């Protein structure tokens, strides 16, 4: 199972660790979308930047 993650808010003004987390998911600009595996590591990253992203579950 995979998770679709989309960056919906700017990384400008975000903390350095939040920017690094977004970039580790492949999100650099507003509107970028990535598909990641649904596992504990990905869920933790999403939780860290939850205020900046939208998440959609893919079956």
Secondary structure, DSSP 8 states (H G I E B T S, - for coil): -EEEEEE-S--TT--HHHHHHHHHTT--STT-EEEEE-SHHHHHHHHHTTTTEEEEEE-
